[in-house]
Structure formats: structure tokens, C-alpha cells
Amino acid sequence: MNILIVEDDVAVTSVLTETIQRLGYRAENADTCKDALKKVKQKRFDLILLDIFLPDGKGHEIIPQFKELWPDVGIVTMTGYNTRELEMEVRQQGILYYMIK
């Protein structure tokens, strides 16, 4: 399984990458929306762990582009700044799980 971690917090990325690799899966990292889109255009991922707030934009705004390229990709969103409105907006995009950090 190929997993893309889209997260700008180096500590969180490190823990997720280490855990995923220990479970026997492959993990790649991206720390911006731009970098994530570039990687998804170059390679198919089975799962994307996507932070909502990134330095160059809101992660959930690129979900439609991920789905256009790979309609069956699984997406788990992550945020430390939750609101009910944000959660409702993100959940409507066909994600697997909405996680509050």
C-alpha cells in the first residue's frame, strides 16, 4: 500500500511515517498543497492522510483534484482547528474519515 502524508508539521509527519513504515507500508510526504498535487499526478496512492490547513492553502480544497486523478483513492483528513461547518464541508467530499488531532 502506498500512502501519501500531506502535513506541514515535521513532528507529526515523522511519527506518521515511522508508524506506517513499521506496519509494512510505503509512505511519502508532502508539506504543501502544491507538492501533494505534484506527487499525486506522478504516482498512484492508495491512501492520502491530508492535513486541512497547509502553508499554501486548505487541504480539503484539493480533494476534488485528487479524486479526478484517482477516483477510488482513500482520503483521511486531519485538523487541529475543527469547526462544525468545516467538518460538514469536508465530509461532503467523499472522504473516509475526518480526524481531529
C-alpha distances in whole Angstrom, upper triangle without the diagonal:
4,6,10,13,16,19,22,23,22,23,20,18,18,18,15,13,15,14,10,10,13,10,8,5,6,9,11,14,17,20,22,22,23,20,17,19,19,15,14,17,16,12,10,8,6,8,11,13,16,20,23,25,24,27,27,27,25,22,22,24,22,20,22,21,17,18,20,18,15,16,14,11,11,13,15,18,20,23,26,29,29,31,32,32,29,27,28,28,24,24,25,22,20,18,16,18,20,21,24,23
4,7,10,13,16,19,20,20,20,18,15,16,17,13,11,14,13,10,10,13,12,10,6,5,6,8,11,13,17,18,18,19,16,14,15,15,12,11,14,13,9,8,5,5,7,9,11,14,17,20,23,21,24,24,24,23,19,20,22,19,17,20,18,15,16,18,15,13,15,13,11,11,12,14,17,18,22,25,27,27,30,31,31,27,26,27,26,23,23,24,21,19,17,16,18,20,20,23,22
4,6,10,12,16,17,17,17,15,12,14,14,10,9,12,12,8,10,13,12,11,7,6,5,6,9,11,14,16,16,17,14,12,14,15,11,11,14,14,11,9,6,6,5,6,7,11,14,17,19,18,21,21,21,20,16,17,19,17,15,18,17,13,15,18,15,13,15,13,10,9,10,11,13,15,18,21,23,24,27,27,28,24,23,25,24,20,20,22,19,18,15,14,15,17,16,19,19
4,6,9,13,14,14,16,13,10,13,14,10,9,13,13,10,12,15,15,14,11,9,6,5,6,7,10,12,12,13,11,8,11,12,8,8,12,12,10,9,6,8,6,5,6,8,11,14,16,15,17,17,17,16,13,15,17,14,13,16,15,11,14,16,14,13,15,14,11,10,10,10,12,13,16,19,21,22,25,26,26,22,21,23,22,18,19,21,18,17,15,15,15,16,16,18,18
4,6,9,11,11,12,10,7,10,11,8,8,11,12,10,12,15,15,15,12,10,7,6,5,6,8,10,11,13,11,9,12,13,11,11,15,15,13,13,10,11,9,6,5,6,8,12,13,12,15,16,16,15,11,14,16,14,14,17,16,13,16,19,17,16,18,17,13,12,10,10,10,10,13,16,18,19,22,24,24,20,20,22,21,17,19,21,18,18,15,15,14,15,14,15,14
4,7,9,11,13,10,8,12,13,10,11,14,15,14,16,19,19,19,16,14,10,9,6,5,6,7,8,10,9,6,10,12,10,11,14,15,14,14,12,14,11,7,6,5,6,9,10,8,11,12,12,11,8,11,13,11,12,15,14,12,15,18,17,16,18,18,14,13,11,10,9,9,11,14,16,17,20,22,22,18,18,21,19,16,18,20,17,18,15,15,15,14,14,15,14
4,6,8,10,7,6,10,11,10,11,14,15,14,16,19,19,20,18,16,12,11,7,6,5,7,9,12,11,9,13,15,14,15,18,19,18,18,16,17,14,10,8,7,5,9,9,7,10,12,12,11,9,12,15,14,14,18,17,16,19,21,20,20,22,21,18,16,13,12,10,9,10,12,14,16,19,22,22,18,18,21,20,17,19,21,19,20,17,17,16,15,13,14,12
4,6,9,8,7,11,13,12,13,16,17,17,19,21,22,23,21,19,15,13,9,8,4,7,10,12,11,11,14,16,15,17,20,20,20,21,19,20,17,14,12,10,8,10,9,6,7,10,11,12,11,14,16,15,17,20,20,18,22,24,23,23,25,25,21,20,17,15,13,12,11,12,14,17,20,23,23,19,20,23,22,19,22,24,22,23,20,21,19,18,16,16,13
4,6,5,6,9,10,11,12,14,16,16,18,20,21,23,21,19,16,14,11,10,8,11,14,16,15,14,18,19,18,20,23,23,23,23,21,22,19,16,13,12,9,12,10,9,10,14,15,14,14,17,19,19,20,23,23,21,24,27,26,26,27,27,23,21,18,16,14,12,11,11,14,17,20,23,24,20,21,24,23,21,23,26,24,25,22,22,20,18,16,15,12
4,6,5,6,9,10,10,12,14,15,16,18,20,21,19,18,14,13,10,10,9,12,15,17,15,15,19,19,18,20,23,23,22,23,21,22,19,17,14,14,12,15,14,12,13,16,17,18,16,20,22,21,22,26,25,23,26,28,27,27,29,28,24,23,20,18,17,14,15,15,18,20,24,27,27,24,24,27,26,24,26,28,27,27,24,24,22,21,18,18,14
4,5,5,6,9,10,11,12,14,16,17,19,20,19,18,15,15,12,13,12,15,18,20,18,18,22,23,21,23,26,26,25,25,22,23,20,18,15,15,13,16,16,15,16,19,20,20,18,21,24,23,24,27,27,25,28,30,29,28,30,29,25,23,21,18,17,14,15,14,17,20,24,27,28,24,24,28,27,24,26,29,27,28,24,24,21,20,17,16,13
4,5,5,6,8,10,11,12,14,15,17,19,17,17,13,13,11,12,11,14,17,19,17,16,20,21,19,21,24,24,23,23,20,20,17,15,11,12,10,14,14,13,15,18,18,18,16,18,21,21,21,24,24,22,25,27,26,25,27,26,22,20,17,15,14,11,12,12,15,17,21,24,25,21,21,24,24,21,22,26,24,24,20,20,18,16,14,13,10
4,6,5,6,8,10,10,12,14,15,17,15,13,10,10,7,9,9,12,15,17,14,14,17,18,16,17,21,21,19,20,17,18,15,13,10,11,10,14,14,13,15,17,18,17,15,18,20,19,19,23,22,20,23,25,24,23,25,24,20,18,16,14,14,12,13,14,17,20,23,25,26,23,22,25,25,21,23,26,24,24,20,20,18,17,15,15,13
4,6,5,6,9,10,11,12,14,16,14,13,10,11,9,12,12,16,18,20,17,17,20,21,18,20,23,23,21,22,19,19,17,15,13,14,14,18,18,16,18,20,21,21,19,22,24,23,23,27,26,23,26,28,27,26,28,26,22,21,19,17,17,15,17,17,20,23,26,29,30,26,25,29,28,25,26,29,27,27,23,22,21,20,18,18,15
4,6,5,6,9,10,11,12,15,14,14,11,13,12,14,14,18,20,22,20,19,22,23,20,22,25,25,23,23,19,19,17,15,13,15,14,18,18,18,20,22,23,22,20,22,25,24,23,27,27,24,26,29,28,26,28,26,22,20,18,16,16,14,16,16,20,21,25,27,29,25,24,28,28,24,25,28,27,26,22,21,19,19,16,16,13
4,6,5,6,9,10,11,13,11,11,9,10,10,12,13,16,18,20,18,16,20,21,18,19,22,22,20,19,16,16,13,12,9,12,12,16,17,17,19,21,21,20,17,19,22,21,20,24,24,21,23,26,24,23,24,22,19,16,15,13,13,12,14,15,19,20,24,26,27,23,22,25,25,21,22,25,23,22,19,17,16,16,14,15,12
4,5,5,6,8,10,11,9,8,6,8,8,11,13,16,18,20,17,15,19,19,16,17,21,20,18,18,14,15,13,12,11,13,14,18,19,18,20,22,22,21,19,21,23,22,21,24,24,20,23,26,24,22,24,22,19,17,16,15,16,15,17,19,22,23,27,29,30,26,25,28,27,24,24,27,25,24,21,19,19,19,17,18,16
4,6,5,6,9,10,10,10,9,11,11,15,16,20,22,23,20,19,23,23,20,21,24,23,21,21,18,18,16,16,14,17,17,21,22,21,23,25,26,25,22,24,27,25,25,28,27,24,26,29,27,25,27,25,22,20,19,18,19,17,20,21,24,26,29,31,32,29,27,31,30,27,27,30,28,27,23,22,21,21,19,20,17
4,5,5,6,9,9,10,10,12,13,17,18,21,23,25,22,20,23,24,21,21,25,24,21,21,17,16,15,15,13,16,17,21,22,22,24,26,26,25,22,24,27,25,24,27,27,24,26,29,27,25,26,24,20,18,18,16,17,16,19,20,23,24,28,29,31,28,26,29,29,25,25,28,27,25,22,19,18,19,17,18,16
4,5,5,7,6,7,7,10,12,15,17,20,21,23,20,18,21,21,18,18,22,21,18,17,14,13,11,12,11,15,16,20,22,21,24,25,25,24,21,22,25,23,22,25,24,21,23,26,24,21,23,20,17,15,15,14,16,16,19,21,24,25,28,29,30,27,25,28,28,24,24,27,25,23,19,17,17,18,17,19,17
4,5,5,5,6,7,10,12,16,18,21,23,24,21,19,22,22,19,19,23,21,18,18,15,14,14,15,14,17,19,23,24,23,26,27,28,27,23,25,28,25,24,27,26,23,25,27,25,23,25,22,19,18,18,17,19,19,22,24,27,28,32,33,34,30,29,31,31,27,27,30,28,26,23,21,21,22,20,22,20
4,5,7,9,10,14,16,19,21,25,26,28,24,23,26,26,22,23,26,25,22,21,18,17,16,17,17,20,21,25,27,26,28,30,30,29,26,27,30,28,27,30,30,26,28,30,28,26,28,25,22,20,20,19,21,21,24,25,28,29,33,34,35,32,30,33,33,29,29,32,30,28,25,22,22,23,21,23,21
4,6,9,11,14,17,20,22,25,26,28,25,23,25,26,22,22,25,24,21,20,16,15,14,16,16,19,21,25,27,26,29,31,30,29,25,26,29,27,26,29,28,25,26,29,27,24,25,22,20,18,18,18,20,20,23,25,28,29,32,33,34,31,29,31,31,28,27,30,28,26,22,20,20,22,20,22,21
4,7,10,13,16,20,22,25,26,27,24,22,24,24,21,21,24,22,19,18,15,14,14,16,17,20,22,26,28,27,30,31,31,30,26,27,30,28,26,29,28,24,25,28,25,23,24,22,19,18,19,19,22,22,25,27,31,31,34,35,36,33,31,33,33,29,29,31,29,26,23,21,22,24,22,25,24
4,6,10,13,17,20,22,23,24,21,18,21,21,17,17,20,19,15,14,11,10,11,13,13,17,20,23,25,24,27,28,28,26,23,24,26,24,22,25,24,20,22,24,22,19,21,18,16,15,16,16,19,20,23,25,28,29,32,33,33,30,28,30,30,26,26,28,25,23,20,18,19,21,20,23,22
4,7,10,14,17,19,20,21,18,16,18,18,14,14,17,16,12,12,10,10,10,12,13,16,19,22,24,22,25,25,26,25,21,23,25,22,21,24,22,19,20,23,20,18,20,18,15,15,16,16,19,19,23,25,28,29,32,33,33,30,28,30,30,26,26,28,25,23,21,19,20,22,21,24,22
4,7,10,13,16,17,18,15,13,16,15,12,13,16,15,12,12,9,10,10,10,10,13,15,19,20,19,21,22,22,21,18,20,22,20,19,22,20,17,19,22,19,17,20,18,15,14,14,14,16,16,20,22,25,26,29,30,30,27,26,28,27,23,24,26,23,22,19,18,19,20,19,21,19
4,7,10,13,14,15,11,10,13,12,9,11,14,12,11,11,9,12,11,10,10,12,14,17,19,16,18,19,20,19,16,19,20,18,18,20,18,16,18,20,18,17,20,19,15,15,14,15,16,16,19,21,24,25,28,30,30,26,26,28,26,23,24,26,23,22,19,19,20,20,20,21,20
4,7,10,11,12,9,8,12,12,9,11,14,14,13,14,12,14,12,10,10,10,12,15,15,13,15,15,17,17,14,17,18,16,16,20,18,15,19,20,18,18,21,20,16,16,14,14,15,15,17,19,21,23,26,28,28,24,24,26,25,21,23,25,22,22,19,19,19,19,18,20,18
4,6,8,9,6,5,9,9,8,10,13,13,13,14,13,15,13,10,10,9,10,13,13,10,11,12,13,14,11,14,16,13,15,17,16,14,17,19,17,17,20,20,16,16,14,15,14,14,16,18,20,22,25,27,26,22,22,25,23,20,22,24,21,21,19,20,19,19,18,19,18
4,7,9,7,7,11,11,11,13,16,16,17,18,16,18,16,13,11,10,9,11,10,7,8,9,11,12,10,14,15,13,15,18,17,16,19,21,20,20,22,23,19,19,16,16,14,13,14,16,17,20,23,25,24,21,21,24,22,19,22,24,21,22,20,21,20,19,18,18,17
4,5,5,6,9,10,11,12,14,16,17,18,17,19,17,13,13,10,9,10,9,6,6,6,8,9,8,12,12,11,13,16,14,14,18,19,18,19,21,22,19,19,16,16,14,14,14,16,17,19,22,24,23,19,20,23,20,18,21,22,20,21,19,21,20,19,19,19,18
4,6,5,6,9,10,11,12,14,15,16,15,18,16,12,12,9,10,10,9,7,8,6,6,8,6,9,9,7,10,12,11,11,14,15,15,16,18,19,16,17,14,15,13,14,15,17,18,19,21,23,21,18,19,21,18,16,19,20,17,18,17,19,19,18,18,19,19
4,5,5,6,9,10,11,13,15,16,16,19,18,14,15,13,13,14,13,10,10,7,9,11,10,13,12,9,12,14,11,12,16,16,15,17,19,21,18,19,17,18,17,18,18,21,21,23,25,27,25,21,23,24,21,19,22,22,19,21,20,22,22,21,22,23,23
4,6,5,6,9,10,11,12,14,14,17,16,13,14,12,13,14,14,11,11,10,11,13,11,14,14,11,14,16,13,12,16,17,15,16,19,20,17,18,16,18,17,17,19,21,22,24,26,28,27,23,24,26,23,20,23,24,21,22,20,22,22,22,22,23,22
4,5,5,6,9,10,11,12,11,14,12,9,11,9,11,12,13,11,12,11,11,12,9,12,12,9,11,13,11,9,13,14,12,13,16,17,14,14,13,14,14,15,17,19,21,22,24,26,24,21,21,23,20,17,20,21,17,18,16,18,19,18,19,20,20
4,5,5,6,9,10,11,11,15,14,11,13,12,13,14,15,13,14,12,12,13,10,12,11,8,10,11,8,7,11,11,10,12,14,16,13,15,14,16,15,17,19,22,23,24,25,27,25,21,22,23,20,18,20,20,17,18,17,19,20,20,21,23,23
4,6,5,6,9,11,12,16,16,13,15,14,16,17,18,15,16,14,15,16,14,16,15,11,13,14,11,10,14,14,11,13,17,18,15,17,16,19,18,20,22,25,26,27,29,30,29,25,26,27,24,21,24,24,20,21,20,22,23,23,24,26,25
4,5,5,6,8,9,13,13,11,13,13,15,17,18,16,17,16,16,17,14,16,16,13,14,15,12,10,14,14,11,12,16,16,14,15,15,17,17,19,21,24,26,27,29,30,29,25,25,27,25,21,23,24,20,21,19,20,22,22,23,25,24
4,5,5,6,7,10,11,9,12,12,15,17,18,16,18,17,17,16,13,15,15,11,11,12,9,7,10,11,8,8,12,13,10,12,12,15,16,18,21,24,25,26,28,29,27,24,24,25,22,19,21,21,17,17,16,18,19,20,21,24,24
4,6,8,10,13,14,13,16,16,18,20,21,19,20,18,18,18,16,17,16,12,13,13,10,8,11,10,7,9,13,14,13,15,16,19,19,22,24,27,28,29,30,31,30,26,26,27,24,22,23,23,19,20,19,21,23,24,25,27,27
4,7,10,13,15,14,17,17,20,22,23,21,22,20,21,21,18,20,19,16,16,17,13,12,14,14,10,11,15,16,14,17,17,20,21,23,26,29,30,31,33,34,33,29,29,30,28,25,26,26,22,22,21,23,24,26,26,29,29
4,6,10,12,12,15,16,19,21,23,21,23,21,22,22,18,20,20,16,16,17,14,11,13,14,10,10,14,14,12,14,15,18,20,22,25,28,30,30,32,33,32,29,28,29,27,24,25,25,21,21,19,20,22,24,25,27,27
4,7,9,10,14,15,19,21,23,21,24,22,22,21,18,18,19,16,14,15,13,10,11,12,9,7,11,10,8,11,13,16,18,21,24,27,29,29,31,31,30,27,26,27,25,22,22,23,19,18,17,17,20,22,23,26,26
4,6,7,10,12,16,18,21,20,22,22,21,20,16,17,18,15,13,15,13,10,11,13,10,8,11,10,7,8,10,13,15,17,21,24,26,26,28,29,28,25,24,25,23,20,20,21,18,16,14,14,16,18,19,22,22
4,7,10,13,17,19,22,21,24,24,23,21,17,17,19,16,14,16,15,11,12,14,12,9,11,8,5,6,9,11,14,17,21,24,26,25,28,28,28,24,23,24,23,19,19,20,17,15,13,12,14,17,18,21,22
4,7,9,13,15,18,18,21,21,20,18,15,15,17,15,12,15,14,11,11,15,13,10,12,9,6,5,6,8,11,13,17,20,22,22,24,24,24,21,19,21,20,16,16,18,15,13,10,10,11,14,14,18,18
4,6,10,12,15,14,18,18,17,15,11,11,14,12,10,13,13,9,11,14,13,11,12,11,7,6,5,6,8,10,14,17,19,19,22,22,22,19,17,19,18,14,15,17,14,13,10,10,11,12,13,16,16
4,7,10,12,13,16,17,16,14,10,11,14,13,11,15,15,12,14,17,16,15,16,14,11,9,6,5,6,7,11,14,16,16,19,20,20,17,16,18,17,13,14,17,14,14,10,10,10,10,10,12,12
4,6,9,9,13,13,12,10,6,8,11,10,9,13,13,11,13,16,16,15,16,15,12,10,7,6,5,6,9,12,14,14,17,18,18,14,14,16,15,11,13,15,13,13,10,11,10,10,10,12,12
4,6,7,10,12,10,8,6,8,11,11,11,15,15,14,16,19,19,19,19,19,16,14,10,9,6,5,6,9,10,12,14,17,16,13,13,16,14,11,14,16,15,16,13,14,12,10,9,10,10
4,6,10,11,8,5,4,6,9,10,10,14,15,14,16,19,19,19,20,20,17,15,11,10,6,6,6,9,9,10,12,14,13,9,10,13,11,9,12,14,13,15,12,14,12,10,10,10,11
4,7,8,7,5,6,8,10,11,13,16,17,16,19,21,22,22,23,23,20,19,15,14,10,9,7,9,8,10,13,16,15,11,13,16,14,12,15,17,16,18,16,18,16,13,13,12,12
4,6,5,6,6,10,11,11,13,16,16,16,19,21,21,21,23,23,20,19,16,15,12,11,10,12,12,14,17,19,18,15,16,19,17,15,18,20,18,20,18,20,18,16,15,15,14
4,6,8,10,13,13,13,16,19,18,18,22,23,23,24,25,26,23,23,19,19,16,15,13,14,14,17,19,22,21,18,20,22,20,18,22,23,21,24,21,23,22,20,19,18,17
4,7,9,12,11,11,15,17,16,17,20,21,21,22,24,25,22,22,19,19,16,16,15,17,16,19,20,23,21,18,20,22,19,18,21,22,20,23,21,24,23,21,21,20,20
4,6,9,8,9,12,14,14,15,18,19,19,21,22,23,21,20,17,17,14,14,13,15,14,16,17,19,18,14,17,18,16,14,18,19,17,20,18,21,20,18,18,18,18
4,6,6,8,10,12,13,14,16,18,19,19,20,21,19,18,14,14,11,11,11,13,12,13,14,16,14,11,13,15,12,11,14,15,14,16,15,18,17,14,15,15,16
4,5,6,7,10,11,11,13,15,16,16,17,18,15,14,11,11,8,9,10,13,13,13,15,17,15,12,13,15,12,10,13,14,12,14,12,15,14,12,13,14,15
4,5,5,8,10,10,11,14,15,15,15,16,14,13,10,10,8,10,10,14,13,13,14,15,13,9,10,11,9,6,10,10,8,11,10,13,12,11,13,14,15
4,6,7,8,10,11,13,14,16,16,17,16,16,13,14,11,13,14,17,16,16,16,17,14,11,13,13,10,9,12,12,10,13,12,16,16,14,16,17,19
4,5,5,6,9,10,11,12,13,15,13,14,11,13,11,14,15,18,18,18,19,20,18,15,15,16,13,11,14,13,10,13,12,15,16,15,17,19,20
4,5,5,6,9,10,10,10,12,10,10,8,10,10,13,15,18,18,18,19,19,17,14,14,14,11,9,11,11,7,9,9,12,13,13,15,18,19
4,5,5,6,9,10,9,12,11,12,11,14,13,17,18,22,21,20,21,21,18,16,16,16,13,11,12,11,7,9,11,14,16,16,19,21,23
4,5,5,6,9,9,12,11,13,12,15,15,18,20,23,23,23,23,24,21,19,19,19,16,14,16,15,11,13,13,16,18,18,21,23,24
4,5,5,6,7,9,8,10,9,12,13,16,18,22,23,22,23,24,22,19,19,19,16,14,15,15,11,11,11,14,16,16,19,21,22
4,5,5,4,7,7,9,9,13,14,17,20,24,24,23,24,23,22,19,19,18,16,13,14,13,9,9,10,13,15,16,19,22,24
4,6,6,9,10,13,13,17,17,21,23,27,27,26,27,26,24,22,21,21,18,16,17,15,12,12,14,16,19,20,23,26,27
4,6,9,9,12,13,17,18,21,24,27,28,27,29,28,27,24,24,23,21,18,19,18,15,14,15,17,20,21,23,26,27
4,6,6,9,11,15,17,20,23,27,27,27,28,28,26,24,23,23,21,18,18,17,14,13,13,14,17,19,22,25,26
4,6,9,11,14,16,20,23,27,27,26,27,26,25,22,21,21,19,16,16,15,12,10,11,13,16,18,21,24,26
4,6,9,13,16,19,22,26,27,26,27,26,25,23,21,21,20,17,16,15,12,10,10,11,14,17,20,23,25
4,6,10,13,16,19,23,24,23,25,25,24,21,19,20,19,15,15,15,12,10,9,9,13,15,17,21,22
4,7,10,13,17,20,22,21,22,22,22,19,17,18,17,14,13,14,11,9,7,6,9,12,14,17,19
4,6,10,13,17,18,17,19,19,19,16,14,15,14,11,10,12,10,8,5,6,7,9,11,14,16
4,7,10,14,15,14,17,17,17,14,12,14,14,10,10,13,11,10,6,6,5,6,7,11,12
4,7,11,12,11,14,14,15,11,10,12,12,8,9,12,11,11,7,8,6,5,6,8,10
4,7,9,9,12,14,15,11,10,14,13,10,12,15,14,14,11,11,9,6,5,6,6
4,5,6,10,12,13,10,10,13,13,11,13,16,16,17,14,14,11,8,6,5,6
4,6,10,13,14,12,12,15,16,14,16,19,19,20,17,18,14,11,9,6,5
4,7,10,11,9,10,14,14,13,15,18,18,20,18,19,16,12,11,8,8
4,7,8,7,7,10,11,11,12,15,16,18,16,17,14,10,9,7,9
4,5,5,6,9,10,11,12,15,16,18,17,18,15,12,12,10,13
4,6,5,6,9,10,11,13,15,17,16,17,15,11,13,12,15
4,5,5,6,9,10,11,13,16,16,18,16,13,14,14,17
4,5,5,6,9,10,12,14,13,16,13,10,12,11,14
4,5,5,6,9,10,12,11,13,10,7,9,10,13
4,6,5,6,9,11,11,13,12,10,13,13,17
4,6,6,7,10,11,14,13,11,14,15,18
4,5,6,8,8,10,10,8,11,12,15
4,5,6,6,8,8,7,11,13,16
4,6,8,11,11,11,14,16,20
4,6,9,11,11,14,17,20
4,7,9,10,14,17,20
4,6,7,11,14,16
4,7,10,14,16
4,6,10,12
4,7,10
4,6
4
